[in-house]
Amino acid sequence: MEEKTNAHDIKESTKNVPKHPISTNKKVLSIIVAAVVILNLVLFSFHVYGTGPFWIVLVSGALLAYLVVPKLK
């Protein structure tokens, strides 16, 4: 049997498709921030640099993730 497709079916099937490339950029930015924070932790654990830069990078990444990333559409 042939199924009829209507506008509602098409709308439902495209619901999860990103409407704008900024959603992809949001995901990429989130991955980059997470990678920088993990690299920061690894470098700090191997005593590559001190506590000052460690906390600056950690707080900057947290503020970026908490304040900036959610505002991106």
PDB file of N, CA, C, O and CB in Angstrom:
ATOM      1  N   MET A   1       0.825  -1.178   0.000  1.00  0.00           N
ATOM      2  CA  MET A   1       0.000   0.000   0.000  1.00  0.00           C
ATOM      3  C   MET A   1       0.874   1.248   0.000  1.00  0.00           C
ATOM      4  O   MET A   1       1.951   1.287   0.595  1.00  0.00           O
ATOM      5  CB  MET A   1      -0.941  -0.005   1.200  1.00  0.00           C
ATOM      6  N   GLU A   2       0.388   2.220  -0.661  1.00  0.00           N
ATOM      7  CA  GLU A   2       1.115   3.476  -0.770  1.00  0.00           C
ATOM      8  C   GLU A   2       0.711   4.414   0.361  1.00  0.00           C
ATOM      9  O   GLU A   2      -0.473   4.597   0.646  1.00  0.00           O
ATOM     10  CB  GLU A   2       0.860   4.135  -2.137  1.00  0.00           C
ATOM     11  N   GLU A   3       1.712   4.998   0.994  1.00  0.00           N
ATOM     12  CA  GLU A   3       1.406   5.947   2.055  1.00  0.00           C
ATOM     13  C   GLU A   3       1.388   7.355   1.498  1.00  0.00           C
ATOM     14  O   GLU A   3       2.252   7.742   0.711  1.00  0.00           O
ATOM     15  CB  GLU A   3       2.420   5.836   3.199  1.00  0.00           C
ATOM     16  N   LYS A   4       0.406   8.100   1.911  1.00  0.00           N
ATOM     17  CA  LYS A   4       0.356   9.497   1.496  1.00  0.00           C
ATOM     18  C   LYS A   4       1.171  10.327   2.480  1.00  0.00           C
ATOM     19  O   LYS A   4       1.117  10.115   3.692  1.00  0.00           O
ATOM     20  CB  LYS A   4      -1.114  10.010   1.416  1.00  0.00           C
ATOM     21  N   THR A   5       1.913  11.260   1.943  1.00  0.00           N
ATOM     22  CA  THR A   5       2.654  12.168   2.816  1.00  0.00           C
ATOM     23  C   THR A   5       1.982  13.526   2.753  1.00  0.00           C
ATOM     24  O   THR A   5       1.614  14.012   1.683  1.00  0.00           O
ATOM     25  CB  THR A   5       4.164  12.265   2.404  1.00  0.00           C
ATOM     26  N   ASN A   6       1.835  14.107   3.887  1.00  0.00           N
ATOM     27  CA  ASN A   6       1.252  15.442   3.914  1.00  0.00           C
ATOM     28  C   ASN A   6       2.242  16.403   4.557  1.00  0.00           C
ATOM     29  O   ASN A   6       3.348  16.014   4.932  1.00  0.00           O
ATOM     30  CB  ASN A   6      -0.099  15.446   4.679  1.00  0.00           C
ATOM     31  N   ALA A   7       1.842  17.638   4.677  1.00  0.00           N
ATOM     32  CA  ALA A   7       2.735  18.667   5.210  1.00  0.00           C
ATOM     33  C   ALA A   7       3.138  18.359   6.648  1.00  0.00           C
ATOM     34  O   ALA A   7       4.260  18.662   7.054  1.00  0.00           O
ATOM     35  CB  ALA A   7       2.067  20.041   5.137  1.00  0.00           C
ATOM     36  N   HIS A   8       2.250  17.769   7.409  1.00  0.00           N
ATOM     37  CA  HIS A   8       2.571  17.446   8.805  1.00  0.00           C
ATOM     38  C   HIS A   8       3.667  16.389   8.870  1.00  0.00           C
ATOM     39  O   HIS A   8       4.570  16.500   9.699  1.00  0.00           O
ATOM     40  CB  HIS A   8       1.313  16.955   9.555  1.00  0.00           C
ATOM     41  N   ASP A   9       3.612  15.375   8.025  1.00  0.00           N
ATOM     42  CA  ASP A   9       4.649  14.342   8.011  1.00  0.00           C
ATOM     43  C   ASP A   9       6.007  14.923   7.623  1.00  0.00           C
ATOM     44  O   ASP A   9       7.032  14.569   8.206  1.00  0.00           O
ATOM     45  CB  ASP A   9       4.266  13.217   7.044  1.00  0.00           C
ATOM     46  N   ILE A  10       6.007  15.802   6.653  1.00  0.00           N
ATOM     47  CA  ILE A  10       7.254  16.418   6.216  1.00  0.00           C
ATOM     48  C   ILE A  10       7.811  17.297   7.331  1.00  0.00           C
ATOM     49  O   ILE A  10       9.017  17.310   7.577  1.00  0.00           O
ATOM     50  CB  ILE A  10       7.037  17.246   4.927  1.00  0.00           C
ATOM     51  N   LYS A  11       6.934  18.024   7.998  1.00  0.00           N
ATOM     52  CA  LYS A  11       7.359  18.895   9.087  1.00  0.00           C
ATOM     53  C   LYS A  11       7.956  18.059  10.224  1.00  0.00           C
ATOM     54  O   LYS A  11       8.974  18.443  10.799  1.00  0.00           O
ATOM     55  CB  LYS A  11       6.169  19.744   9.600  1.00  0.00           C
ATOM     56  N   GLU A  12       7.349  16.947  10.546  1.00  0.00           N
ATOM     57  CA  GLU A  12       7.843  16.076  11.606  1.00  0.00           C
ATOM     58  C   GLU A  12       9.179  15.445  11.223  1.00  0.00           C
ATOM     59  O   GLU A  12      10.051  15.284  12.077  1.00  0.00           O
ATOM     60  CB  GLU A  12       6.816  14.987  11.918  1.00  0.00           C
ATOM     61  N   SER A  13       9.350  15.089   9.962  1.00  0.00           N
ATOM     62  CA  SER A  13      10.583  14.424   9.552  1.00  0.00           C
ATOM     63  C   SER A  13      11.762  15.381   9.497  1.00  0.00           C
ATOM     64  O   SER A  13      12.910  14.943   9.574  1.00  0.00           O
ATOM     65  CB  SER A  13      10.397  13.772   8.204  1.00  0.00           C
ATOM     66  N   THR A  14      11.509  16.666   9.367  1.00  0.00           N
ATOM     67  CA  THR A  14      12.595  17.641   9.319  1.00  0.00           C
ATOM     68  C   THR A  14      12.746  18.395  10.630  1.00  0.00           C
ATOM     69  O   THR A  14      13.435  19.414  10.680  1.00  0.00           O
ATOM     70  CB  THR A  14      12.365  18.621   8.192  1.00  0.00           C
ATOM     71  N   LYS A  15      12.123  17.920  11.673  1.00  0.00           N
ATOM     72  CA  LYS A  15      12.160  18.623  12.960  1.00  0.00           C
ATOM     73  C   LYS A  15      13.560  18.671  13.546  1.00  0.00           C
ATOM     74  O   LYS A  15      13.937  19.684  14.134  1.00  0.00           O
ATOM     75  CB  LYS A  15      11.221  17.959  13.946  1.00  0.00           C
ATOM     76  N   ASN A  16      14.338  17.612  13.405  1.00  0.00           N
ATOM     77  CA  ASN A  16      15.661  17.548  14.022  1.00  0.00           C
ATOM     78  C   ASN A  16      16.785  18.052  13.120  1.00  0.00           C
ATOM     79  O   ASN A  16      17.954  17.994  13.503  1.00  0.00           O
ATOM     80  CB  ASN A  16      15.952  16.141  14.430  1.00  0.00           C
ATOM     81  N   VAL A  17      16.453  18.537  11.946  1.00  0.00           N
ATOM     82  CA  VAL A  17      17.457  19.053  11.033  1.00  0.00           C
ATOM     83  C   VAL A  17      17.822  20.470  11.470  1.00  0.00           C
ATOM     84  O   VAL A  17      16.929  21.293  11.672  1.00  0.00           O
ATOM     85  CB  VAL A  17      16.945  19.030   9.560  1.00  0.00           C
ATOM     86  N   PRO A  18      19.123  20.777  11.623  1.00  0.00           N
ATOM     87  CA  PRO A  18      19.499  22.130  12.028  1.00  0.00           C
ATOM     88  C   PRO A  18      19.018  23.158  11.013  1.00  0.00           C
ATOM     89  O   PRO A  18      19.180  22.983   9.805  1.00  0.00           O
ATOM     90  CB  PRO A  18      21.015  22.234  12.204  1.00  0.00           C
ATOM     91  N   LYS A  19      18.435  24.215  11.514  1.00  0.00           N
ATOM     92  CA  LYS A  19      17.894  25.237  10.631  1.00  0.00           C
ATOM     93  C   LYS A  19      18.964  26.222  10.184  1.00  0.00           C
ATOM     94  O   LYS A  19      18.817  26.877   9.152  1.00  0.00           O
ATOM     95  CB  LYS A  19      16.768  25.977  11.320  1.00  0.00           C
ATOM     96  N   HIS A  20      20.024  26.326  10.944  1.00  0.00           N
ATOM     97  CA  HIS A  20      21.058  27.294  10.648  1.00  0.00           C
ATOM     98  C   HIS A  20      22.402  26.695  11.049  1.00  0.00           C
ATOM     99  O   HIS A  20      22.466  25.921  12.004  1.00  0.00           O
ATOM    100  CB  HIS A  20      20.795  28.642  11.383  1.00  0.00           C
ATOM    101  N   PRO A  21      23.466  27.032  10.346  1.00  0.00           N
ATOM    102  CA  PRO A  21      24.761  26.428  10.662  1.00  0.00           C
ATOM    103  C   PRO A  21      25.298  26.814  12.037  1.00  0.00           C
ATOM    104  O   PRO A  21      26.278  26.222  12.489  1.00  0.00           O
ATOM    105  CB  PRO A  21      25.761  26.813   9.617  1.00  0.00           C
ATOM    106  N   ILE A  22      24.688  27.791  12.718  1.00  0.00           N
ATOM    107  CA  ILE A  22      25.192  28.195  14.027  1.00  0.00           C
ATOM    108  C   ILE A  22      25.057  27.054  15.033  1.00  0.00           C
ATOM    109  O   ILE A  22      25.855  26.973  15.967  1.00  0.00           O
ATOM    110  CB  ILE A  22      24.445  29.439  14.531  1.00  0.00           C
ATOM    111  N   SER A  23      24.068  26.170  14.871  1.00  0.00           N
ATOM    112  CA  SER A  23      23.938  25.044  15.789  1.00  0.00           C
ATOM    113  C   SER A  23      25.136  24.111  15.666  1.00  0.00           C
ATOM    114  O   SER A  23      25.569  23.522  16.657  1.00  0.00           O
ATOM    115  CB  SER A  23      22.637  24.275  15.520  1.00  0.00           C
ATOM    116  N   THR A  24      25.670  23.976  14.465  1.00  0.00           N
ATOM    117  CA  THR A  24      26.884  23.195  14.270  1.00  0.00           C
ATOM    118  C   THR A  24      28.064  23.911  14.906  1.00  0.00           C
ATOM    119  O   THR A  24      28.919  23.280  15.528  1.00  0.00           O
ATOM    120  CB  THR A  24      27.142  22.950  12.773  1.00  0.00           C
ATOM    121  N   ASN A  25      28.110  25.233  14.748  1.00  0.00           N
ATOM    122  CA  ASN A  25      29.187  26.006  15.345  1.00  0.00           C
ATOM    123  C   ASN A  25      29.126  25.938  16.864  1.00  0.00           C
ATOM    124  O   ASN A  25      30.165  25.948  17.526  1.00  0.00           O
ATOM    125  CB  ASN A  25      29.122  27.457  14.878  1.00  0.00           C
ATOM    126  N   LYS A  26      27.936  25.870  17.418  1.00  0.00           N
ATOM    127  CA  LYS A  26      27.765  25.763  18.866  1.00  0.00           C
ATOM    128  C   LYS A  26      28.364  24.450  19.362  1.00  0.00           C
ATOM    129  O   LYS A  26      29.035  24.412  20.393  1.00  0.00           O
ATOM    130  CB  LYS A  26      26.268  25.856  19.251  1.00  0.00           C
ATOM    131  N   LYS A  27      28.116  23.382  18.619  1.00  0.00           N
ATOM    132  CA  LYS A  27      28.649  22.077  19.000  1.00  0.00           C
ATOM    133  C   LYS A  27      30.172  22.069  18.889  1.00  0.00           C
ATOM    134  O   LYS A  27      30.854  21.536  19.764  1.00  0.00           O
ATOM    135  CB  LYS A  27      28.043  20.967  18.121  1.00  0.00           C
ATOM    136  N   VAL A  28      30.704  22.651  17.829  1.00  0.00           N
ATOM    137  CA  VAL A  28      32.150  22.698  17.638  1.00  0.00           C
ATOM    138  C   VAL A  28      32.796  23.532  18.738  1.00  0.00           C
ATOM    139  O   VAL A  28      33.829  23.139  19.281  1.00  0.00           O
ATOM    140  CB  VAL A  28      32.499  23.274  16.250  1.00  0.00           C
ATOM    141  N   LEU A  29      32.206  24.674  19.074  1.00  0.00           N
ATOM    142  CA  LEU A  29      32.738  25.511  20.141  1.00  0.00           C
ATOM    143  C   LEU A  29      32.721  24.777  21.477  1.00  0.00           C
ATOM    144  O   LEU A  29      33.671  24.884  22.253  1.00  0.00           O
ATOM    145  CB  LEU A  29      31.942  26.807  20.244  1.00  0.00           C
ATOM    146  N   SER A  30      31.668  24.043  21.748  1.00  0.00           N
ATOM    147  CA  SER A  30      31.582  23.281  22.993  1.00  0.00           C
ATOM    148  C   SER A  30      32.660  22.204  23.066  1.00  0.00           C
ATOM    149  O   SER A  30      33.261  21.996  24.120  1.00  0.00           O
ATOM    150  CB  SER A  30      30.202  22.644  23.127  1.00  0.00           C
ATOM    151  N   ILE A  31      32.903  21.529  21.965  1.00  0.00           N
ATOM    152  CA  ILE A  31      33.931  20.488  21.926  1.00  0.00           C
ATOM    153  C   ILE A  31      35.320  21.097  22.112  1.00  0.00           C
ATOM    154  O   ILE A  31      36.162  20.524  22.803  1.00  0.00           O
ATOM    155  CB  ILE A  31      33.863  19.709  20.596  1.00  0.00           C
ATOM    156  N   ILE A  32      35.560  22.253  21.500  1.00  0.00           N
ATOM    157  CA  ILE A  32      36.858  22.916  21.635  1.00  0.00           C
ATOM    158  C   ILE A  32      37.092  23.345  23.081  1.00  0.00           C
ATOM    159  O   ILE A  32      38.181  23.149  23.621  1.00  0.00           O
ATOM    160  CB  ILE A  32      36.945  24.137  20.697  1.00  0.00           C
ATOM    161  N   VAL A  33      36.068  23.930  23.708  1.00  0.00           N
ATOM    162  CA  VAL A  33      36.207  24.355  25.109  1.00  0.00           C
ATOM    163  C   VAL A  33      36.483  23.154  26.006  1.00  0.00           C
ATOM    164  O   VAL A  33      37.341  23.219  26.888  1.00  0.00           O
ATOM    165  CB  VAL A  33      34.936  25.093  25.585  1.00  0.00           C
ATOM    166  N   ALA A  34      35.766  22.071  25.786  1.00  0.00           N
ATOM    167  CA  ALA A  34      35.995  20.868  26.593  1.00  0.00           C
ATOM    168  C   ALA A  34      37.405  20.331  26.381  1.00  0.00           C
ATOM    169  O   ALA A  34      38.050  19.910  27.341  1.00  0.00           O
ATOM    170  CB  ALA A  34      34.962  19.784  26.248  1.00  0.00           C
ATOM    171  N   ALA A  35      37.896  20.335  25.147  1.00  0.00           N
ATOM    172  CA  ALA A  35      39.247  19.844  24.862  1.00  0.00           C
ATOM    173  C   ALA A  35      40.305  20.729  25.521  1.00  0.00           C
ATOM    174  O   ALA A  35      41.303  20.227  26.039  1.00  0.00           O
ATOM    175  CB  ALA A  35      39.484  19.782  23.343  1.00  0.00           C
ATOM    176  N   VAL A  36      40.087  22.039  25.501  1.00  0.00           N
ATOM    177  CA  VAL A  36      41.048  22.951  26.125  1.00  0.00           C
ATOM    178  C   VAL A  36      41.088  22.741  27.635  1.00  0.00           C
ATOM    179  O   VAL A  36      42.165  22.752  28.232  1.00  0.00           O
ATOM    180  CB  VAL A  36      40.694  24.412  25.802  1.00  0.00           C
ATOM    181  N   VAL A  37      39.924  22.551  28.258  1.00  0.00           N
ATOM    182  CA  VAL A  37      39.880  22.333  29.703  1.00  0.00           C
ATOM    183  C   VAL A  37      40.551  20.999  30.068  1.00  0.00           C
ATOM    184  O   VAL A  37      41.267  20.923  31.066  1.00  0.00           O
ATOM    185  CB  VAL A  37      38.415  22.357  30.207  1.00  0.00           C
ATOM    186  N   ILE A  38      40.326  19.964  29.279  1.00  0.00           N
ATOM    187  CA  ILE A  38      40.971  18.670  29.541  1.00  0.00           C
ATOM    188  C   ILE A  38      42.482  18.776  29.341  1.00  0.00           C
ATOM    189  O   ILE A  38      43.250  18.253  30.148  1.00  0.00           O
ATOM    190  CB  ILE A  38      40.387  17.570  28.619  1.00  0.00           C
ATOM    191  N   LEU A  39      42.913  19.447  28.276  1.00  0.00           N
ATOM    192  CA  LEU A  39      44.341  19.650  28.047  1.00  0.00           C
ATOM    193  C   LEU A  39      44.949  20.464  29.183  1.00  0.00           C
ATOM    194  O   LEU A  39      46.072  20.196  29.611  1.00  0.00           O
ATOM    195  CB  LEU A  39      44.582  20.351  26.696  1.00  0.00           C
ATOM    196  N   ASN A  40      44.217  21.446  29.665  1.00  0.00           N
ATOM    197  CA  ASN A  40      44.662  22.257  30.796  1.00  0.00           C
ATOM    198  C   ASN A  40      44.899  21.383  32.024  1.00  0.00           C
ATOM    199  O   ASN A  40      45.909  21.526  32.712  1.00  0.00           O
ATOM    200  CB  ASN A  40      43.630  23.353  31.113  1.00  0.00           C
ATOM    201  N   LEU A  41      43.964  20.481  32.292  1.00  0.00           N
ATOM    202  CA  LEU A  41      44.101  19.589  33.443  1.00  0.00           C
ATOM    203  C   LEU A  41      45.298  18.653  33.289  1.00  0.00           C
ATOM    204  O   LEU A  41      46.027  18.409  34.251  1.00  0.00           O
ATOM    205  CB  LEU A  41      42.824  18.774  33.633  1.00  0.00           C
ATOM    206  N   VAL A  42      45.496  18.136  32.094  1.00  0.00           N
ATOM    207  CA  VAL A  42      46.627  17.228  31.852  1.00  0.00           C
ATOM    208  C   VAL A  42      47.954  17.962  32.005  1.00  0.00           C
ATOM    209  O   VAL A  42      48.875  17.453  32.644  1.00  0.00           O
ATOM    210  CB  VAL A  42      46.531  16.604  30.446  1.00  0.00           C
ATOM    211  N   LEU A  43      48.055  19.158  31.421  1.00  0.00           N
ATOM    212  CA  LEU A  43      49.298  19.915  31.531  1.00  0.00           C
ATOM    213  C   LEU A  43      49.580  20.325  32.969  1.00  0.00           C
ATOM    214  O   LEU A  43      50.733  20.332  33.399  1.00  0.00           O
ATOM    215  CB  LEU A  43      49.245  21.148  30.644  1.00  0.00           C
ATOM    216  N   PHE A  44      48.538  20.663  33.709  1.00  0.00           N
ATOM    217  CA  PHE A  44      48.725  21.014  35.116  1.00  0.00           C
ATOM    218  C   PHE A  44      49.171  19.805  35.931  1.00  0.00           C
ATOM    219  O   PHE A  44      50.009  19.925  36.824  1.00  0.00           O
ATOM    220  CB  PHE A  44      47.433  21.590  35.697  1.00  0.00           C
ATOM    221  N   SER A  45      48.609  18.645  35.621  1.00  0.00           N
ATOM    222  CA  SER A  45      48.981  17.445  36.386  1.00  0.00           C
ATOM    223  C   SER A  45      50.428  17.025  36.135  1.00  0.00           C
ATOM    224  O   SER A  45      51.043  16.390  36.993  1.00  0.00           O
ATOM    225  CB  SER A  45      48.048  16.291  36.035  1.00  0.00           C
ATOM    226  N   PHE A  46      50.979  17.373  34.969  1.00  0.00           N
ATOM    227  CA  PHE A  46      52.380  17.073  34.679  1.00  0.00           C
ATOM    228  C   PHE A  46      53.301  18.243  35.045  1.00  0.00           C
ATOM    229  O   PHE A  46      54.471  18.245  34.660  1.00  0.00           O
ATOM    230  CB  PHE A  46      52.544  16.726  33.200  1.00  0.00           C
ATOM    231  N   HIS A  47      52.800  19.217  35.767  1.00  0.00           N
ATOM    232  CA  HIS A  47      53.565  20.369  36.253  1.00  0.00           C
ATOM    233  C   HIS A  47      54.207  21.165  35.131  1.00  0.00           C
ATOM    234  O   HIS A  47      55.337  21.638  35.261  1.00  0.00           O
ATOM    235  CB  HIS A  47      54.631  19.912  37.213  1.00  0.00           C
ATOM    236  N   VAL A  48      53.482  21.310  34.028  1.00  0.00           N
ATOM    237  CA  VAL A  48      53.995  22.123  32.924  1.00  0.00           C
ATOM    238  C   VAL A  48      53.883  23.595  33.281  1.00  0.00           C
ATOM    239  O   VAL A  48      54.747  24.388  32.907  1.00  0.00           O
ATOM    240  CB  VAL A  48      53.230  21.824  31.610  1.00  0.00           C
ATOM    241  N   TYR A  49      52.842  23.970  33.995  1.00  0.00           N
ATOM    242  CA  TYR A  49      52.707  25.338  34.490  1.00  0.00           C
ATOM    243  C   TYR A  49      52.017  25.317  35.848  1.00  0.00           C
ATOM    244  O   TYR A  49      51.546  24.277  36.308  1.00  0.00           O
ATOM    245  CB  TYR A  49      51.916  26.219  33.486  1.00  0.00           C
ATOM    246  N   GLY A  50      51.968  26.484  36.476  1.00  0.00           N
ATOM    247  CA  GLY A  50      51.507  26.585  37.849  1.00  0.00           C
ATOM    248  C   GLY A  50      49.996  26.705  37.998  1.00  0.00           C
ATOM    249  O   GLY A  50      49.225  26.493  37.062  1.00  0.00           O
ATOM    250  N   THR A  51      49.616  27.052  39.213  1.00  0.00           N
ATOM    251  CA  THR A  51      48.188  27.099  39.536  1.00  0.00           C
ATOM    252  C   THR A  51      47.485  28.318  38.957  1.00  0.00           C
ATOM    253  O   THR A  51      46.291  28.258  38.661  1.00  0.00           O
ATOM    254  CB  THR A  51      48.003  27.079  41.028  1.00  0.00           C
ATOM    255  N   GLY A  52      48.201  29.418  38.793  1.00  0.00           N
ATOM    256  CA  GLY A  52      47.574  30.637  38.256  1.00  0.00           C
ATOM    257  C   GLY A  52      46.974  30.429  36.875  1.00  0.00           C
ATOM    258  O   GLY A  52      45.773  30.628  36.696  1.00  0.00           O
ATOM    259  N   PRO A  53      47.783  30.031  35.889  1.00  0.00           N
ATOM    260  CA  PRO A  53      47.229  29.783  34.552  1.00  0.00           C
ATOM    261  C   PRO A  53      46.177  28.670  34.535  1.00  0.00           C
ATOM    262  O   PRO A  53      45.221  28.721  33.762  1.00  0.00           O
ATOM    263  CB  PRO A  53      48.347  29.431  33.595  1.00  0.00           C
ATOM    264  N   PHE A  54      46.364  27.674  35.390  1.00  0.00           N
ATOM    265  CA  PHE A  54      45.384  26.587  35.466  1.00  0.00           C
ATOM    266  C   PHE A  54      44.009  27.127  35.831  1.00  0.00           C
ATOM    267  O   PHE A  54      43.021  26.810  35.168  1.00  0.00           O
ATOM    268  CB  PHE A  54      45.826  25.530  36.492  1.00  0.00           C
ATOM    269  N   TRP A  55      43.939  27.935  36.873  1.00  0.00           N
ATOM    270  CA  TRP A  55      42.647  28.460  37.315  1.00  0.00           C
ATOM    271  C   TRP A  55      42.080  29.484  36.337  1.00  0.00           C
ATOM    272  O   TRP A  55      40.863  29.567  36.167  1.00  0.00           O
ATOM    273  CB  TRP A  55      42.784  29.087  38.693  1.00  0.00           C
ATOM    274  N   ILE A  56      42.940  30.259  35.698  1.00  0.00           N
ATOM    275  CA  ILE A  56      42.455  31.239  34.709  1.00  0.00           C
ATOM    276  C   ILE A  56      41.794  30.518  33.542  1.00  0.00           C
ATOM    277  O   ILE A  56      40.703  30.898  33.118  1.00  0.00           O
ATOM    278  CB  ILE A  56      43.617  32.134  34.196  1.00  0.00           C
ATOM    279  N   VAL A  57      42.440  29.491  33.024  1.00  0.00           N
ATOM    280  CA  VAL A  57      41.867  28.731  31.902  1.00  0.00           C
ATOM    281  C   VAL A  57      40.599  28.003  32.342  1.00  0.00           C
ATOM    282  O   VAL A  57      39.620  27.962  31.598  1.00  0.00           O
ATOM    283  CB  VAL A  57      42.898  27.718  31.345  1.00  0.00           C
ATOM    284  N   LEU A  58      40.608  27.436  33.531  1.00  0.00           N
ATOM    285  CA  LEU A  58      39.452  26.697  34.026  1.00  0.00           C
ATOM    286  C   LEU A  58      38.238  27.608  34.219  1.00  0.00           C
ATOM    287  O   LEU A  58      37.133  27.271  33.793  1.00  0.00           O
ATOM    288  CB  LEU A  58      39.799  26.004  35.340  1.00  0.00           C
ATOM    289  N   VAL A  59      38.439  28.747  34.853  1.00  0.00           N
ATOM    290  CA  VAL A  59      37.328  29.685  35.078  1.00  0.00           C
ATOM    291  C   VAL A  59      36.863  30.285  33.751  1.00  0.00           C
ATOM    292  O   VAL A  59      35.662  30.462  33.546  1.00  0.00           O
ATOM    293  CB  VAL A  59      37.752  30.814  36.058  1.00  0.00           C
ATOM    294  N   SER A  60      37.790  30.600  32.852  1.00  0.00           N
ATOM    295  CA  SER A  60      37.402  31.138  31.541  1.00  0.00           C
ATOM    296  C   SER A  60      36.556  30.138  30.758  1.00  0.00           C
ATOM    297  O   SER A  60      35.550  30.511  30.154  1.00  0.00           O
ATOM    298  CB  SER A  60      38.648  31.516  30.729  1.00  0.00           C
ATOM    299  N   GLY A  61      36.957  28.888  30.768  1.00  0.00           N
ATOM    300  CA  GLY A  61      36.183  27.849  30.075  1.00  0.00           C
ATOM    301  C   GLY A  61      34.812  27.660  30.691  1.00  0.00           C
ATOM    302  O   GLY A  61      33.828  27.465  29.978  1.00  0.00           O
ATOM    303  N   ALA A  62      34.742  27.717  32.019  1.00  0.00           N
ATOM    304  CA  ALA A  62      33.446  27.563  32.689  1.00  0.00           C
ATOM    305  C   ALA A  62      32.525  28.734  32.379  1.00  0.00           C
ATOM    306  O   ALA A  62      31.340  28.537  32.114  1.00  0.00           O
ATOM    307  CB  ALA A  62      33.636  27.436  34.203  1.00  0.00           C
ATOM    308  N   LEU A  63      33.059  29.947  32.410  1.00  0.00           N
ATOM    309  CA  LEU A  63      32.233  31.118  32.080  1.00  0.00           C
ATOM    310  C   LEU A  63      31.768  31.090  30.627  1.00  0.00           C
ATOM    311  O   LEU A  63      30.626  31.434  30.324  1.00  0.00           O
ATOM    312  CB  LEU A  63      33.012  32.408  32.347  1.00  0.00           C
ATOM    313  N   LEU A  64      32.652  30.684  29.746  1.00  0.00           N
ATOM    314  CA  LEU A  64      32.279  30.578  28.336  1.00  0.00           C
ATOM    315  C   LEU A  64      31.176  29.547  28.142  1.00  0.00           C
ATOM    316  O   LEU A  64      30.220  29.781  27.402  1.00  0.00           O
ATOM    317  CB  LEU A  64      33.500  30.211  27.484  1.00  0.00           C
ATOM    318  N   ALA A  65      31.312  28.408  28.810  1.00  0.00           N
ATOM    319  CA  ALA A  65      30.308  27.350  28.681  1.00  0.00           C
ATOM    320  C   ALA A  65      28.986  27.746  29.326  1.00  0.00           C
ATOM    321  O   ALA A  65      27.926  27.361  28.834  1.00  0.00           O
ATOM    322  CB  ALA A  65      30.822  26.058  29.304  1.00  0.00           C
ATOM    323  N   TYR A  66      29.025  28.503  30.412  1.00  0.00           N
ATOM    324  CA  TYR A  66      27.813  28.837  31.150  1.00  0.00           C
ATOM    325  C   TYR A  66      27.107  30.073  30.604  1.00  0.00           C
ATOM    326  O   TYR A  66      25.878  30.134  30.607  1.00  0.00           O
ATOM    327  CB  TYR A  66      28.143  29.047  32.601  1.00  0.00           C
ATOM    328  N   LEU A  67      27.876  31.064  30.132  1.00  0.00           N
ATOM    329  CA  LEU A  67      27.273  32.320  29.725  1.00  0.00           C
ATOM    330  C   LEU A  67      27.162  32.504  28.211  1.00  0.00           C
ATOM    331  O   LEU A  67      26.169  33.051  27.733  1.00  0.00           O
ATOM    332  CB  LEU A  67      28.055  33.440  30.295  1.00  0.00           C
ATOM    333  N   VAL A  68      28.147  32.063  27.461  1.00  0.00           N
ATOM    334  CA  VAL A  68      28.188  32.362  26.029  1.00  0.00           C
ATOM    335  C   VAL A  68      27.523  31.290  25.187  1.00  0.00           C
ATOM    336  O   VAL A  68      26.697  31.608  24.331  1.00  0.00           O
ATOM    337  CB  VAL A  68      29.612  32.536  25.580  1.00  0.00           C
ATOM    338  N   VAL A  69      27.863  30.031  25.407  1.00  0.00           N
ATOM    339  CA  VAL A  69      27.358  28.950  24.564  1.00  0.00           C
ATOM    340  C   VAL A  69      25.828  28.849  24.583  1.00  0.00           C
ATOM    341  O   VAL A  69      25.240  28.649  23.520  1.00  0.00           O
ATOM    342  CB  VAL A  69      27.960  27.634  25.009  1.00  0.00           C
ATOM    343  N   PRO A  70      25.153  28.975  25.729  1.00  0.00           N
ATOM    344  CA  PRO A  70      23.686  28.886  25.696  1.00  0.00           C
ATOM    345  C   PRO A  70      23.015  30.018  24.925  1.00  0.00           C
ATOM    346  O   PRO A  70      21.892  29.853  24.450  1.00  0.00           O
ATOM    347  CB  PRO A  70      23.153  28.868  27.097  1.00  0.00           C
ATOM    348  N   LYS A  71      23.680  31.163  24.793  1.00  0.00           N
ATOM    349  CA  LYS A  71      23.082  32.286  24.067  1.00  0.00           C
ATOM    350  C   LYS A  71      23.186  32.124  22.562  1.00  0.00           C
ATOM    351  O   LYS A  71      22.467  32.793  21.821  1.00  0.00           O
ATOM    352  CB  LYS A  71      23.739  33.579  24.480  1.00  0.00           C
ATOM    353  N   LEU A  72      24.070  31.247  22.094  1.00  0.00           N
ATOM    354  CA  LEU A  72      24.149  30.978  20.656  1.00  0.00           C
ATOM    355  C   LEU A  72      22.910  30.231  20.219  1.00  0.00           C
ATOM    356  O   LEU A  72      22.402  29.376  20.945  1.00  0.00           O
ATOM    357  CB  LEU A  72      25.420  30.171  20.305  1.00  0.00           C
ATOM    358  N   LYS A  73      22.425  30.551  19.042  1.00  0.00           N
ATOM    359  CA  LYS A  73      21.210  29.883  18.568  1.00  0.00           C
ATOM    360  C   LYS A  73      21.544  28.713  17.707  1.00  0.00           C
ATOM    361  O   LYS A  73      20.645  28.029  17.218  1.00  0.00           O
ATOM    362  CB  LYS A  73      20.327  30.839  17.804  1.00  0.00           C
TER     363      LYS A  73
END
